[in-house]
Amino acid sequence: MTGQSNSHRIAVIAGDGIGLEVVPAAQQVLDRVGEQHGFELAWEPFDWSCEHYAQTGRMMPTDGLEQLSGFDSIFLGAIGYPGVPDHISLWGLLIPIRRAFRQYVNLRPVRLLRGIESPLRGIEPGDVDFVVVRENNEGEYSEVGGRLYRDTPQEVAVQEAMFTRFGVERVMRYSYELARSRGGRLDSATKSNGIVHTMPFWDQIFRELGSEYDGIPTHEYHIDALAALFVLDPRRFDVVVASNLFGDILTDLGAAIVGSIGIAPSANLNPEREYPSMFEPVHGSAPDIAGKGIANPIGQIWSGAMMLDHLGHSAAATQVIEAIESVLAEGSVRTADLGGTAGTKDVTHAILEALATEGARS
Ligand SMILES: NC(=O)c1ccc[n+]([C@@H]2O[C@H](COP(=O)([O-])OP(=O)(O)OC[C@H]3O[C@@H](n4cnc5c(N)ncnc54)[C@H](O)[C@@H]3O)[C@@H](O)[C@H]2O)c1
């Protein structure tokens, strides 16, 4: 399905809000680097979104997953808009894709790029460079549960978390392998003091697998203490593995300590490559700034670089990240979330120029 080939079929779901602005920006950058490296991205757009829901009553057609299944990758902007409850938009599109295509790894790099000032004191680029591996298919995000006695004083809501041995083992194995390949350590987010069934199970599997990965330093942190350490000592981390909910919260915090949620990338990976993987920024559709042309496109572009890497174009991926970094380091063209006054198009243009300069140099 993938591998080092010259043409890749990519399904594009720009979605809602700023997704409609940052996705075309990223496509321009990825097309340009493709030209430089001799590959082509054959984009196919899908207008699935809250707008689509308003018109049809569905976030995507009933055969939506089937339509996506033949693509090499999915490139997604953001889903969600006021007027459609978030659980409908999320469970009508994003979560079915992640589950049906066994994208059980949500990889979220937390790296302080050159030119970005961390809100934390005394942190320099290079100091913070770690990856959160978020379990992406089960855990706290489960459909098991329900509501009883609706609209009465006795109303009750039950939500069950689901942790399967199969699901926990595979994401932890991926994390141990990643820590090994980076020559680093692996830390696990737990809360076994308060959540007495699923979290001790999570810890047990973490330790069992650890015995197969001799020489990789590990530690288990309660999620509350871990959140504090992200702020107090982010230098210590290399790979952090976390459940679906814990990983989601940790990575917004991770994005904040390295400058802005507007630059944070993510990959929803099916490591076995049986199905397409999906690449999207950590941020949402940002209705507060949508339509103004001021969204930071870097999270989307960096997610695109992760897609190139997955498709076998690691040199092109590195070049895109270097272009982003050189624009940030130069400092004059940046969006409001990073303290600047530039718009989405200005930043995109600056990154395209940086690519051209680097391309000419190499
Ligand atoms: N994966 C997804 O599609 C995804 C993820 C998170 C939230 N959402 C959805 O997005 C909607 C808004 O959610 P939210 O407000 O909690 O989170 P959000 O990430 O959309 O916005 C949070 C804050 O960050 C700012 N921001 C986000 N991305 C930015 C960018 N690229 N450039 C500049 N500023 C940026 C926003 O302006 C806002 O102030 C909701 O409907 C939510 O469900 C979707």
The ligand as a Tripos MOL2 file, in Angstrom:
@<TRIPOS>MOLECULE
LIG
   44    48     1     0     0
SMALL
NO_CHARGES

@<TRIPOS>ATOM
      1 N1         -9.1340   16.4680   16.0900 N.am      1 LIG1
      2 C1        -10.1080   17.3460   15.9750 C.2       1 LIG1
      3 O1        -10.7200   17.4740   14.9240 O.2       1 LIG1
      4 C2        -10.4420   18.2020   17.1530 C.ar      1 LIG1
      5 C3         -9.5430   18.3540   18.2220 C.ar      1 LIG1
      6 C4         -9.8750   19.2270   19.2560 C.ar      1 LIG1
      7 C5        -11.0800   19.9020   19.2330 C.ar      1 LIG1
      8 N2        -11.9300   19.6980   18.1950 N.ar      1 LIG1
      9 C6        -13.1800   20.4610   18.0680 C.3       1 LIG1
     10 O2        -12.8550   21.8040   17.7060 O.3       1 LIG1
     11 C7        -13.8340   22.6940   18.2600 C.3       1 LIG1
     12 C8        -13.1340   23.7800   19.0820 C.3       1 LIG1
     13 O3        -12.4970   23.1450   20.1970 O.3       1 LIG1
     14 P1        -11.5680   23.9090   21.2340 P.3       1 LIG1
     15 O4        -11.8810   25.3780   21.1860 O.co2     1 LIG1
     16 O5        -11.6520   23.1690   22.5020 O.co2     1 LIG1
     17 O6        -10.0710   23.6630   20.7180 O.3       1 LIG1
     18 P2         -9.2620   24.3550   19.5300 P.3       1 LIG1
     19 O7         -7.9760   23.6280   19.4250 O.co2     1 LIG1
     20 O8        -10.0820   24.4500   18.3100 O.co2     1 LIG1
     21 O9         -8.9790   25.8610   20.0560 O.3       1 LIG1
     22 C9         -8.3810   26.1260   21.3160 C.3       1 LIG1
     23 C10        -7.7230   27.5230   21.2740 C.3       1 LIG1
     24 O10        -6.5270   27.4440   20.4920 O.3       1 LIG1
     25 C11        -6.5770   28.3450   19.4030 C.3       1 LIG1
     26 N3         -6.0420   27.6700   18.2240 N.ar      1 LIG1
     27 C12        -6.2580   26.3710   17.8650 C.ar      1 LIG1
     28 N4         -5.6220   26.0950   16.7240 N.ar      1 LIG1
     29 C13        -5.0110   27.2310   16.3260 C.ar      1 LIG1
     30 C14        -4.1950   27.5760   15.2020 C.ar      1 LIG1
     31 N5         -3.8910   26.6860   14.2380 N.pl3     1 LIG1
     32 N6         -3.7430   28.8430   15.1260 N.ar      1 LIG1
     33 C15        -4.0110   29.7420   16.0790 C.ar      1 LIG1
     34 N7         -4.7660   29.4760   17.1820 N.ar      1 LIG1
     35 C16        -5.2590   28.2340   17.2980 C.ar      1 LIG1
     36 C17        -8.0520   28.6660   19.2020 C.3       1 LIG1
     37 O11        -8.2210   29.9290   18.5870 O.3       1 LIG1
     38 C18        -8.5970   28.5740   20.6080 C.3       1 LIG1
     39 O12        -8.4250   29.8030   21.2710 O.3       1 LIG1
     40 C19       -14.7910   21.8260   19.0690 C.3       1 LIG1
     41 O13       -15.9030   21.5440   18.2660 O.3       1 LIG1
     42 C20       -13.9820   20.5620   19.3440 C.3       1 LIG1
     43 O14       -14.7610   19.4120   19.5400 O.3       1 LIG1
     44 C21       -11.6360   18.8890   17.1500 C.ar      1 LIG1
@<TRIPOS>BOND
     1     1     2 1
     2     2     3 2
     3     2     4 1
     4     4     5 ar
     5     4    44 ar
     6     5     6 ar
     7     6     7 ar
     8     7     8 ar
     9     8     9 1
    10     8    44 ar
    11     9    10 1
    12     9    42 1
    13    10    11 1
    14    11    12 1
    15    11    40 1
    16    12    13 1
    17    13    14 1
    18    14    15 2
    19    14    16 1
    20    14    17 1
    21    17    18 1
    22    18    19 2
    23    18    20 1
    24    18    21 1
    25    21    22 1
    26    22    23 1
    27    23    24 1
    28    23    38 1
    29    24    25 1
    30    25    26 1
    31    25    36 1
    32    26    27 ar
    33    26    35 ar
    34    27    28 ar
    35    28    29 ar
    36    29    30 ar
    37    29    35 ar
    38    30    31 1
    39    30    32 ar
    40    32    33 ar
    41    33    34 ar
    42    34    35 ar
    43    36    37 1
    44    36    38 1
    45    38    39 1
    46    40    41 1
    47    40    42 1
    48    42    43 1
@<TRIPOS>SUBSTRUCTURE
     1 LIG1         1 GROUP 0 **** ****
